[in-house]
């Protein structure tokens, strides 16, 4: 049968979303949703009778959480029926002297690694040794994950929060050569899930936290039996962050621009996911885009939308050429026309050149 586990981490319970441009109201909604997802993970562990819940750091935000929040986490862990919880502290929930981890007594099924060097916990009934360490500071330049003598008569799991992608990282650099022999390595810190090797993985954050975390988020489930580890990524986030670019052209009127945004995805997805729409291209000079007004207009069609306007006002090239006949501006327009203004790269180069030339003209 083997050992079953769920690998999660980087929940950041209590996050204030300072790096996202949310309103305070929507930030509160997302904060509640992360708590809900945490509870759904616990419920899944119960439903599937999971042996081990591995939490690889940044369970909560030390800076923003209260003792009441930590007691809430404890009460949620108390819902587990058979699952044992293994926690390694990361940089956002580090085990400093004033750490919230130290202010309460945790249930018997919850173990928090308390050292900043490799230690192990043994569960004889599961025939497993779990290794790990916790952060004591917000930055950690030392390579703390050292090669250890593993017990070949047991399954061996490592749970750690750090950076295996950059050996010069300030966030606990991990050297892959020190991970040899582990049956599974549960990594945290990188918020996008990825398998470094078949048995070495970042679970990613189960809920994406800002527009830097696009794509599907979730948890990793696995089993280990006789030294063989089988894992799979399980999509689990309530929402996704989606970034979409739309090309605008000067033939589009105001309603065309609105319709181009409304049509980017299905109604179901727009009611679920969080969208950043980037408008590119050239717009009729007589159309005034008030981005806040447009966001308000589209609010009933999207769960969340923000718009970045990178459009440029279109030039009346014929008029400018006529007004500048015989000077460098007129000559520049005529030469660029020969290149073909239907090519967006040519048109972009023309408009950038005109801006430079007009600025030179103003300075003179």
C-alpha positions, 0 to 999 in steps of 0.5 A: 500500500505504501505511504500517501502524502499531500505536498503543499506550501506557500499558502501565505495565510493572512496576506495583505496583497500589497503587490496586487492592485486590489481594492481593500474589498477584493483583497478581503475576498481573496484573503478569505478564499485562501483560508477556504482553500486551506480548509479544502486541502484538509478536507481532501486529506480526510476524504482520501485518508492521506498519511502525511500532509507536507507543508514546505514553508510560508504557511502564513504571513508572520507580519500580518497574522495574529495569535487568533489566526494561529489558533484558527490554523490549529483548529483547522488542523484539529479536523484531520482524522488520520493525517500527520502534518509536517511543517518547515518554516520559510522566510515569511513564517520563520522561527524567530524568537518571537515566532507565532509558531512558538506561542501555542501548543500544536496538536499531537499530529502536527510537527514543526521543524524547530532547527536551522539545520537538518534533523529528522522525525521517524514514524515507525508505523509508516516506516518513514524518516522525514527530514527538514529544517526551518528558517530563523530569519527572513534571508538565508544565504547559507547552504543548510541542506547538507548530505545526510546518511539516510536509513536505507531500511526506511522511506526518506522524505525531505521537506524544505523551503528554499531555492534549488534554481539559483546557487547564489540565492539569498533564499536558502540555496539548495544544491541538487547533489545533496538530495541524492537518495531521498525518495521524495523532496518536498520543496517550497518558495517558488510559487509555480509548481514544477518537477525538478526531477521525478521525485523532487518538486515545488508544489507552488502556491495552491492559490495564485497571489498576484499577476506574476503567478499566472496559470493553474495552481494546486497541490501535489499528491503522491505515494511512496512504496518500496522506494518507488515514488508516484506523484501527480499535480492536482489543480486546486486553486479557486481562480487563475490570474490571466494576462491577455493582450489585445491589439487595437487599430484606428478603425475601431470605435469605442464599442469595438474596443469594449467588445474586443475585451468582452470576447476574450474568454468564456462567461464561466471563466470571466466569472471565475478568474482575474484578468489583466487586459493590456491594450496595444496598438493605435487608436483614433485620436478622437476616441478618449479612453477613460480606463477607470470608466471602462473597468466600471462598465465591464465589472458586471462581466468579469469577476475582476478586471484591470486594464493597462492602456499602451495604445498610441493616438493615431496620426493623420499621416496625410495631413502631417506629410502635407504640412511638412512637405520638403522637410525631414518629417515629410521625407521620413513619412514618405520613405516609411510608406515605401516600406509598407505601413500595413506591417505593424513593425514598420508603423511602430517604427514610423510613429516612434520616429515621428515622436522623436522628430516632433520633440526635436522640433519643439526643443528648437 
